[in-house]
Structure formats: structure tokens, C-alpha cells
Amino acid sequence: MVLDLIQYIYKHRNAKDTLEGITQWWISSEPRFKWRKEEVQATIDFLVSKGWLVARHNHVHPQKIYA
């Protein structure tokens, strides 16, 4: 899943989304794979820890936005 997210980010450099959006749009291109939100969040947390994704809080939207 790490590779899938990195490839998506590379192809869509201005992409920004929530955990739900990432689960639905960034990695759902393979219908045979159904990732649990916990798995996706763990991968996002890993990418944030490496500096490959940034987590932002938005005053309008209560969820974190990842870019």
C-alpha cells in the first residue's frame, strides 16, 4: 500500500484528501483489494513520519487533510 500511495502522490502532486477520501479514491482503483481504514491510517502515519505526506488541520473540516 505504501507504494500505491507514493505512486498516486507522484502522479497527482497537488492531491489533498482525508483518510476516507484516500481510501476511496487514491487506492481503490483495484476492486479486488479492500483495505481497512486502520491499515490505510497506519500507512499514512508512516508516510507522514518520513515527510512524504503532510497532515494539516482545517478549521472548516474537522478531519485531517493529507497532502
Summary of the structure (lengths in Angstrom):
residues: 67
radius of gyration: 11.3
end to end distance: 16.4
largest distance: 35.7
contacts: 157
relative contact order: 0.23
helix: 46%
strand: 10%
